[in-house]
Each structure stands twice: as structure tokens, then as C-alpha cells.
Amino acid sequence: MAKITYIEHDGTKHVVEVANGLTVMEGARDNNIPGIEADCGGACACSTCHVYVHPDWVAKLPEKEDMEADMLDFAYEPDPERSRLTCQLKVSDALDGLVVQMPEKQI
């Protein structure tokens, strides 16, 4: 179980516990957190679960695979360093304390 902080574009924070084995996207969906649409349901076939990872966490996450990097090209204002698709981030104890911020909109 990991506590993850989701920050909406307007600064509203949601701190939730997400079970190991789920994705960061599923944690948002299951807790009704606005700002992560996840139109493809987690298949890495869209960019509607795009977030900006807090700078302290960028180096702690697994590297982006090619498919995720390709999908981020379609995201709203992607940041080369901080942008990630939450459907590609598997929750484990190592993610306890992760902080992500949603962009202004998902496209």
C-alpha cells in the first residue's frame, strides 16, 4: 500500500492509499479523483492519464518505455522530464509518498 498525493491543476490535493499492484491511474479512478480521465482504461493507447511527477520523484520511477514516450507526444503540454502516464506506473511500497500533479486539461 502506498500513499499517493494527487494535485489538481487548481492546487486541490487528494492523498489516498493505493494498493500494491494497481496503477497510479487506477488509484485515481477508484478514488474519484478529478483530472485523470483514462479514456483507454489503462492500455497506454491515449494520453488522458498524463501527470507531472514531482521533481523529487522523477529519478525514483522506472524509465519510460517507448510506447509511453510516444503517447506523451499527444499529451497537453508535456514536460520532457516530469510527464508520465499514470497507467504505466505500477504501485508498490517504493511509491509511498509519490506526488503527481494533473495538467490543466487532458486531450
C-alpha positions in Angstrom: 0.0 0.0 0.0 1.3 3.4 -0.9 0.1 6.9 0.0 -0.1 8.9 -3.2 -0.8 12.7 -3.4 -2.7 13.8 -6.5 -2.8 17.5 -7.0 -5.4 19.0 -9.3 -4.4 21.8 -11.6 -6.1 24.3 -9.2 -3.9 23.1 -6.3 -6.5 20.9 -4.6 -4.8 17.9 -3.0 -6.0 14.4 -2.6 -4.0 12.0 -0.5 -5.1 8.4 -0.9 -3.8 4.9 -0.2 -3.5 2.8 -3.3 -3.0 -1.0 -3.1 0.2 -2.5 -4.4 -0.2 -4.0 -7.9 -2.7 -1.3 -9.1 -1.5 1.6 -11.2 -1.4 5.2 -10.2 -4.2 5.7 -12.8 -6.4 3.0 -11.1 -5.8 4.7 -7.8 -7.2 8.0 -9.1 -10.1 6.3 -10.8 -11.0 4.2 -7.8 -10.9 7.3 -5.5 -12.9 9.5 -7.9 -10.0 12.0 -8.3 -10.8 14.5 -11.0 -8.3 15.3 -13.7 -7.3 11.8 -14.8 -9.7 10.7 -17.5 -8.1 7.4 -18.5 -10.2 7.1 -21.7 -8.4 3.9 -22.9 -8.8 2.2 -19.5 -5.0 1.8 -18.9 -3.9 0.3 -22.2 -1.4 3.1 -23.0 -3.4 4.0 -26.1 -4.1 7.6 -25.2 -2.7 10.4 -23.1 -5.6 11.2 -20.8 -3.9 10.0 -17.6 -1.0 12.4 -18.1 0.5 13.9 -14.9 3.6 15.8 -13.9 5.7 13.9 -11.4 7.1 16.0 -8.5 10.8 16.7 -9.2 11.9 14.7 -6.1 10.3 11.5 -7.7 11.5 11.7 -11.3 14.7 9.7 -10.8 12.9 7.2 -8.5 10.5 5.9 -11.1 11.2 3.3 -13.8 12.2 4.8 -17.1 9.5 5.4 -19.7 9.2 2.7 -22.2 8.9 3.6 -25.9 5.1 3.3 -26.1 4.6 5.7 -23.1 7.1 8.2 -24.6 5.2 8.0 -27.9 1.8 8.6 -26.2 3.1 11.5 -24.3 3.7 13.3 -27.6 -0.1 13.7 -27.7 -0.5 14.9 -24.1 -1.3 18.5 -23.2 1.9 20.5 -22.6 4.2 17.5 -21.8 7.3 18.1 -19.9 10.3 16.1 -21.1 11.5 15.3 -17.6 8.3 15.2 -15.4 5.5 14.0 -17.6 4.3 10.4 -17.1 1.2 8.4 -17.9 -0.2 7.1 -14.7 -1.4 3.9 -16.4 2.2 2.9 -16.7 3.2 3.5 -13.1 2.6 0.3 -11.1 2.1 0.9 -7.3 4.4 -0.7 -4.8 5.8 0.2 -1.4 8.5 2.0 -3.2 6.0 4.6 -4.4 4.9 5.5 -0.9 4.8 9.3 -0.8 4.6 9.8 -4.6 3.3 13.3 -5.6 1.8 13.9 -9.0 0.1 17.0 -10.5 -2.5 17.0 -13.2 -2.2 19.3 -16.2 -4.7 22.0 -16.9 -6.6 19.6 -19.2 -6.3 16.2 -20.8 -6.5 15.7 -24.6 
